Amino acid sequence: MVLVLSSITVMNLIFDLIILCLGVYAYKRMKKKQAIGACIGVGFGFFAISYILTILGYGSSNIVLIPLRVLGYLSVIAGLYLYLIKR
């Protein structure tokens, strides 16, 4: 297995993991357990998984990466939608 350590991929992975942690933390701190923070955090978790797979050398496998990123975008969209309808 060959690691593909692109600086942009590693930087995106780090930021995605930070946002994932912040989303989970925000969810746990909310008094009313709303899924807004969790949805956004999980979405960025999907992005982080796709970057991990890219680093591990599976970046050319669009069969795996495209569904992961679509799930990530849909999760973030759902979180933002939940935020908008709560206001």
DRENTORKOL-3810 file (N, C-alpha, C; in nm, 4 decimals):
REM DRENTORKOL-3810
@n.u->0.0844; n.v->-0.1165; n.w->0.0000; ca.u->0.0000; ca.v->0.0000; ca.w->0.0000; c.u->0.0898; c.v->0.1238; c.w->0.0000
@n.u->0.0609; n.v->0.2130; n.w->-0.0909; ca.u->0.1390; ca.v->0.3357; ca.w->-0.1046; c.u->0.0570; c.v->0.4521; c.w->-0.0489
@n.u->0.1156; n.v->0.5265; n.w->0.0441; ca.u->0.0481; ca.v->0.6438; ca.w->0.0979; c.u->0.0666; c.v->0.7615; c.w->0.0043
@n.u->-0.0417; n.v->0.8323; n.w->-0.0219; ca.u->-0.0387; ca.v->0.9509; ca.w->-0.1070; c.u->-0.0569; c.v->1.0712; c.w->-0.0167
@n.u->0.0543; n.v->1.1303; n.w->0.0279; ca.u->0.0492; ca.v->1.2402; ca.w->0.1240; c.u->0.0586; c.v->1.3750; c.w->0.0540
@n.u->-0.0523; n.v->1.4163; n.w->-0.0009; ca.u->-0.0620; ca.v->1.5497; ca.w->-0.0578; c.u->-0.0918; c.v->1.6472; c.w->0.0556
@n.u->-0.0262; n.v->1.7615; n.w->0.0535; ca.u->-0.0465; ca.v->1.8570; ca.w->0.1630; c.u->-0.1907; c.v->1.9074; c.w->0.1683
@n.u->-0.2547; n.v->1.9240; n.w->0.0543; ca.u->-0.3935; ca.v->1.9709; ca.w->0.0510; c.u->-0.4868; c.v->1.8649; c.w->0.1093
@n.u->-0.4646; n.v->1.7396; n.w->0.0752; ca.u->-0.5479; ca.v->1.6316; ca.w->0.1264; c.u->-0.5331; c.v->1.6184; c.w->0.2774
@n.u->-0.4118; n.v->1.6253; n.w->0.3262; ca.u->-0.3879; ca.v->1.6147; ca.w->0.4710; c.u->-0.4496; c.v->1.7338; c.w->0.5434
@n.u->-0.4362; n.v->1.8534; n.w->0.4872; ca.u->-0.4937; ca.v->1.9724; ca.w->0.5494; c.u->-0.6462; c.v->1.9619; c.w->0.5537
@n.u->-0.7089; n.v->1.9186; n.w->0.4436; ca.u->-0.8542; ca.v->1.9010; ca.w->0.4419; c.u->-0.8981; c.v->1.7961; c.w->0.5428
@n.u->-0.8224; n.v->1.6884; n.w->0.5557; ca.u->-0.8542; ca.v->1.5849; ca.w->0.6532; c.u->-0.8518; c.v->1.6407; c.w->0.7945
@n.u->-0.7512; n.v->1.7189; n.w->0.8270; ca.u->-0.7400; ca.v->1.7776; ca.w->0.9608; c.u->-0.8579; c.v->1.8699; c.w->0.9890
@n.u->-0.8911; n.v->1.9568; n.w->0.8936; ca.u->-1.0043; ca.v->2.0478; ca.w->0.9133; c.u->-1.1360; c.v->1.9717; c.w->0.9246
@n.u->-1.1532; n.v->1.8675; n.w->0.8438; ca.u->-1.2757; ca.v->1.7878; ca.w->0.8515; c.u->-1.2885; c.v->1.7194; c.w->0.9866
@n.u->-1.1789; n.v->1.6683; n.w->1.0396; ca.u->-1.1831; ca.v->1.6039; ca.w->1.1705; c.u->-1.2140; c.v->1.7045; c.w->1.2815
@n.u->-1.1616; n.v->1.8254; n.w->1.2687; ca.u->-1.1919; ca.v->1.9303; ca.w->1.3668; c.u->-1.3402; c.v->1.9648; c.w->1.3634
@n.u->-1.3966; n.v->1.9803; n.w->1.2433; ca.u->-1.5391; ca.v->2.0131; ca.w->1.2311; c.u->-1.6248; c.v->1.8971; c.w->1.2804
@n.u->-1.5832; n.v->1.7742; n.w->1.2545; ca.u->-1.6551; ca.v->1.6576; ca.w->1.3062; c.u->-1.6601; c.v->1.6624; c.w->1.4585
@n.u->-1.5463; n.v->1.6870; n.w->1.5212; ca.u->-1.5407; ca.v->1.6934; ca.w->1.6680; c.u->-1.6255; c.v->1.8083; c.w->1.7220
@n.u->-1.6200; n.v->1.9235; n.w->1.6567; ca.u->-1.7006; ca.v->2.0380; ca.w->1.7009; c.u->-1.8502; c.v->2.0106; c.w->1.6860
@n.u->-1.8889; n.v->1.9417; n.w->1.5783; ca.u->-2.0294; ca.v->1.9078; ca.w->1.5585; c.u->-2.0809; c.v->1.8134; c.w->1.6658
@n.u->-2.0020; n.v->1.7132; n.w->1.6989; ca.u->-2.0413; ca.v->1.6195; ca.w->1.8046; c.u->-2.0455; c.v->1.6912; c.w->1.9399
@n.u->-1.9477; n.v->1.7762; n.w->1.9651; ca.u->-1.9428; ca.v->1.8526; ca.w->2.0898; c.u->-2.0639; c.v->1.9458; c.w->2.1010
@n.u->-2.0987; n.v->2.0130; n.w->1.9916; ca.u->-2.2146; ca.v->2.1027; ca.w->1.9920; c.u->-2.3423; c.v->2.0245; c.w->2.0176
@n.u->-2.3532; n.v->1.9058; n.w->1.9593; ca.u->-2.4711; ca.v->1.8232; ca.w->1.9814; c.u->-2.4841; c.v->1.7831; c.w->2.1280
@n.u->-2.3725; n.v->1.7452; n.w->2.1889; ca.u->-2.3756; ca.v->1.7017; ca.w->2.3284; c.u->-2.4044; c.v->1.8168; c.w->2.4233
@n.u->-2.3677; n.v->1.9389; n.w->2.3870; ca.u->-2.3884; ca.v->2.0546; ca.w->2.4741; c.u->-2.5283; c.v->2.1129; c.w->2.4629
@n.u->-2.6012; n.v->2.0823; n.w->2.3572; ca.u->-2.7349; ca.v->2.1382; ca.w->2.3397; c.u->-2.8294; c.v->2.0808; c.w->2.4436
@n.u->-2.9093; n.v->2.1683; n.w->2.5024; ca.u->-3.0067; ca.v->2.1223; ca.w->2.6011; c.u->-3.1183; c.v->2.0450; c.w->2.5330
@n.u->-3.1671; n.v->2.0998; n.w->2.4233; ca.u->-3.2628; ca.v->2.0269; ca.w->2.3410; c.u->-3.1803; c.v->1.9546; c.w->2.2355
@n.u->-3.1825; n.v->1.8249; n.w->2.2384; ca.u->-3.0976; ca.v->1.7463; ca.w->2.1478; c.u->-3.1440; c.v->1.7611; c.w->2.0028
@n.u->-3.1013; n.v->1.8683; n.w->1.9414; ca.u->-3.1314; ca.v->1.8916; ca.w->1.8009; c.u->-3.0191; c.v->1.8316; c.w->1.7177
@n.u->-3.0529; n.v->1.7857; n.w->1.6013; ca.u->-2.9568; ca.v->1.7142; ca.w->1.5180; c.u->-2.8745; c.v->1.8065; c.w->1.4286
@n.u->-2.8830; n.v->1.9356; n.w->1.4502; ca.u->-2.8134; ca.v->2.0297; ca.w->1.3610; c.u->-2.6629; c.v->2.0073; c.w->1.3646
@n.u->-2.6037; n.v->2.0146; n.w->1.4825; ca.u->-2.4590; ca.v->1.9967; ca.w->1.4952; c.u->-2.4154; c.v->1.8581; c.w->1.4547
@n.u->-2.4965; n.v->1.7583; n.w->1.4906; ca.u->-2.4617; ca.v->1.6206; ca.w->1.4561; c.u->-2.4638; c.v->1.5994; c.w->1.3055
@n.u->-2.5635; n.v->1.6547; n.w->1.2367; ca.u->-2.5716; ca.v->1.6383; ca.w->1.0905; c.u->-2.4503; c.v->1.7004; c.w->1.0217
@n.u->-2.4161; n.v->1.8190; n.w->1.0631; ca.u->-2.3014; ca.v->1.8854; ca.w->1.0008; c.u->-2.1726; c.v->1.8116; c.w->1.0350
@n.u->-2.1587; n.v->1.7693; n.w->1.1594; ca.u->-2.0402; ca.v->1.6940; ca.w->1.1993; c.u->-2.0273; c.v->1.5629; c.w->1.1245
@n.u->-2.1374; n.v->1.4905; n.w->1.1113; ca.u->-2.1349; ca.v->1.3629; ca.w->1.0388; c.u->-2.1028; c.v->1.3857; c.w->0.8914
@n.u->-2.1563; n.v->1.4937; n.w->0.8350; ca.u->-2.1245; ca.v->1.5250; ca.w->0.6947; c.u->-1.9755; c.v->1.5428; c.w->0.6740
@n.u->-1.9125; n.v->1.6174; n.w->0.7626; ca.u->-1.7687; ca.v->1.6352; ca.w->0.7507; c.u->-1.6925; c.v->1.5084; c.w->0.7878
@n.u->-1.7555; n.v->1.4224; n.w->0.8666; ca.u->-1.6972; ca.v->1.2906; ca.w->0.8920; c.u->-1.6896; c.v->1.2077; c.w->0.7649
@n.u->-1.7945; n.v->1.2159; n.w->0.6824; ca.u->-1.7908; ca.v->1.1470; ca.w->0.5525; c.u->-1.6785; c.v->1.2019; c.w->0.4642
@n.u->-1.6620; n.v->1.3345; n.w->0.4666; ca.u->-1.5522; ca.v->1.3937; ca.w->0.3897; c.u->-1.4174; c.v->1.3446; c.w->0.4417
@n.u->-1.4046; n.v->1.3341; n.w->0.5738; ca.u->-1.2792; ca.v->1.2864; ca.w->0.6333; c.u->-1.2496; c.v->1.1435; c.w->0.5902
@n.u->-1.3527; n.v->1.0586; n.w->0.5863; ca.u->-1.3323; ca.v->0.9205; ca.w->0.5409; c.u->-1.2838; c.v->0.9183; c.w->0.3968
@n.u->-1.3416; n.v->1.0047; n.w->0.3126; ca.u->-1.2972; ca.v->1.0066; ca.w->0.1721; c.u->-1.1524; c.v->1.0535; c.w->0.1607
@n.u->-1.1102; n.v->1.1472; n.w->0.2467; ca.u->-0.9705; ca.v->1.1910; ca.w->0.2427; c.u->-0.8768; c.v->1.0835; c.w->0.2975
@n.u->-0.9215; n.v->1.0089; n.w->0.3984; ca.u->-0.8396; ca.v->0.8978; ca.w->0.4485; c.u->-0.8200; c.v->0.7939; c.w->0.3390
@n.u->-0.9286; n.v->0.7622; n.w->0.2670; ca.u->-0.9163; ca.v->0.6665; ca.w->0.1568; c.u->-0.8238; c.v->0.7182; c.w->0.0469
@n.u->-0.8280; n.v->0.8493; n.w->0.0217; ca.u->-0.7390; ca.v->0.9083; ca.w->-0.0779; c.u->-0.5937; c.v->0.8959; c.w->-0.0336
@n.u->-0.5677; n.v->0.9225; n.w->0.0941; ca.u->-0.4310; ca.v->0.9108; ca.w->0.1464; c.u->-0.3819; c.v->0.7668; c.w->0.1391
@n.u->-0.4725; n.v->0.6721; n.w->0.1625; ca.u->-0.4353; ca.v->0.5309; ca.w->0.1579; c.u->-0.4200; c.v->0.4770; c.w->0.0154
@n.u->-0.4466; n.v->0.5599; n.w->-0.0849; ca.u->-0.4240; ca.v->0.5206; ca.w->-0.2230; c.u->-0.5475; c.v->0.4779; c.w->-0.2989
@n.u->-0.6648; n.v->0.4943; n.w->-0.2389; ca.u->-0.7880; ca.v->0.4572; ca.w->-0.3074; c.u->-0.8541; c.v->0.5777; c.w->-0.3739
@n.u->-0.7786; n.v->0.6817; n.w->-0.4005; ca.u->-0.8322; ca.v->0.8052; ca.w->-0.4574; c.u->-0.8825; c.v->0.7919; c.w->-0.5983
@n.u->-0.8375; n.v->0.6914; n.w->-0.6701; ca.u->-0.8834; ca.v->0.6744; ca.w->-0.8078; c.u->-1.0118; c.v->0.5929; c.w->-0.8159
@n.u->-1.0571; n.v->0.5409; n.w->-0.7018; ca.u->-1.1783; ca.v->0.4596; ca.w->-0.6981; c.u->-1.2995; c.v->0.5491; c.w->-0.6757
@n.u->-1.3553; n.v->0.6009; n.w->-0.7851; ca.u->-1.4697; ca.v->0.6909; ca.w->-0.7745; c.u->-1.5946; c.v->0.6191; c.w->-0.7256
@n.u->-1.5960; n.v->0.4860; n.w->-0.7374; ca.u->-1.7117; ca.v->0.4090; ca.w->-0.6922; c.u->-1.7306; c.v->0.4252; c.w->-0.5415
@n.u->-1.6226; n.v->0.4444; n.w->-0.4692; ca.u->-1.6293; ca.v->0.4608; ca.w->-0.3239; c.u->-1.6358; c.v->0.6086; c.w->-0.2852
@n.u->-1.5560; n.v->0.6925; n.w->-0.3491; ca.u->-1.5436; ca.v->0.8323; ca.w->-0.3072; c.u->-1.6675; c.v->0.9157; c.w->-0.3382
@n.u->-1.7280; n.v->0.8948; n.w->-0.4531; ca.u->-1.8440; ca.v->0.9766; ca.w->-0.4906; c.u->-1.9607; c.v->0.9568; c.w->-0.3948
@n.u->-1.9997; n.v->0.8321; n.w->-0.3625; ca.u->-2.1093; ca.v->0.8180; ca.w->-0.2650; c.u->-2.0768; c.v->0.8760; c.w->-0.1271
@n.u->-1.9518; n.v->0.8645; n.w->-0.0825; ca.u->-1.9140; ca.v->0.9222; ca.w->0.0461; c.u->-1.9295; c.v->1.0737; c.w->0.0452
@n.u->-1.8846; n.v->1.1355; n.w->-0.0604; ca.u->-1.8948; ca.v->1.2821; ca.w->-0.0672; c.u->-2.0387; c.v->1.3273; c.w->-0.0852
@n.u->-2.1177; n.v->1.2511; n.w->-0.1608; ca.u->-2.2598; ca.v->1.2845; ca.w->-0.1744; c.u->-2.3283; c.v->1.2752; c.w->-0.0384
@n.u->-2.2993; n.v->1.1708; n.w->0.0380; ca.u->-2.3548; ca.v->1.1590; ca.w->0.1730; c.u->-2.3104; c.v->1.2750; c.w->0.2622
@n.u->-2.1853; n.v->1.3164; n.w->0.2457; ca.u->-2.1358; ca.v->1.4306; ca.w->0.3213; c.u->-2.2118; c.v->1.5579; c.w->0.2894
@n.u->-2.2295; n.v->1.5844; n.w->0.1607; ca.u->-2.3030; ca.v->1.7048; ca.w->0.1214; c.u->-2.4480; c.v->1.6984; c.w->0.1676
@n.u->-2.5113; n.v->1.5818; n.w->0.1539; ca.u->-2.6507; ca.v->1.5693; ca.w->0.1965; c.u->-2.6651; c.v->1.5878; c.w->0.3471
@n.u->-2.5690; n.v->1.5403; n.w->0.4238; ca.u->-2.5738; ca.v->1.5580; ca.w->0.5683; c.u->-2.5596; c.v->1.7048; c.w->0.6073
@n.u->-2.4684; n.v->1.7750; n.w->0.5431; ca.u->-2.4507; ca.v->1.9179; ca.w->0.5718; c.u->-2.5752; c.v->1.9957; c.w->0.5293
@n.u->-2.6313; n.v->1.9629; n.w->0.4139; ca.u->-2.7538; ca.v->2.0286; ca.w->0.3677; c.u->-2.8670; c.v->2.0040; c.w->0.4671
@n.u->-2.8795; n.v->1.8799; n.w->0.5161; ca.u->-2.9846; ca.v->1.8486; ca.w->0.6131; c.u->-2.9651; c.v->1.9281; c.w->0.7414
@n.u->-2.8424; n.v->1.9391; n.w->0.7889; ca.u->-2.8159; ca.v->2.0162; ca.w->0.9097; c.u->-2.8509; c.v->2.1631; c.w->0.8930
@n.u->-2.8128; n.v->2.2202; n.w->0.7797; ca.u->-2.8459; ca.v->2.3612; ca.w->0.7555; c.u->-2.9961; c.v->2.3817; c.w->0.7387
@n.u->-3.0622; n.v->2.2861; n.w->0.6752; ca.u->-3.2077; ca.v->2.2946; ca.w->0.6611; c.u->-3.2753; c.v->2.2901; c.w->0.7979
@n.u->-3.2299; n.v->2.1997; n.w->0.8842; ca.u->-3.2862; ca.v->2.1921; ca.w->1.0192; c.u->-3.2636; c.v->2.3229; c.w->1.0952
@n.u->-3.1484; n.v->2.3829; n.w->1.0751; ca.u->-3.1205; ca.v->2.5111; ca.w->1.1394; c.u->-3.2164; c.v->2.6198; c.w->1.0898
@n.u->-3.2408; n.v->2.6217; n.w->0.9607; ca.u->-3.3283; ca.v->2.7252; ca.w->0.9032; c.u->-3.4729; c.v->2.7080; c.w->0.9446
@n.u->-3.5217; n.v->2.5856; n.w->0.9541; ca.u->-3.6624; ca.v->2.5692; ca.w->0.9905; c.u->-3.6867; c.v->2.5910; c.w->1.1403
@n.u->-3.5818; n.v->2.5827; n.w->1.2210; ca.u->-3.5949; ca.v->2.6079; ca.w->1.3649; c.u->-3.6058; c.v->2.7577; c.w->1.3945
@n.u->-3.5591; n.v->2.8407; n.w->1.3034; ca.u->-3.5587; ca.v->2.9859; ca.w->1.3269; c.u->-3.6898; c.v->3.0432; c.w->1.2914
END
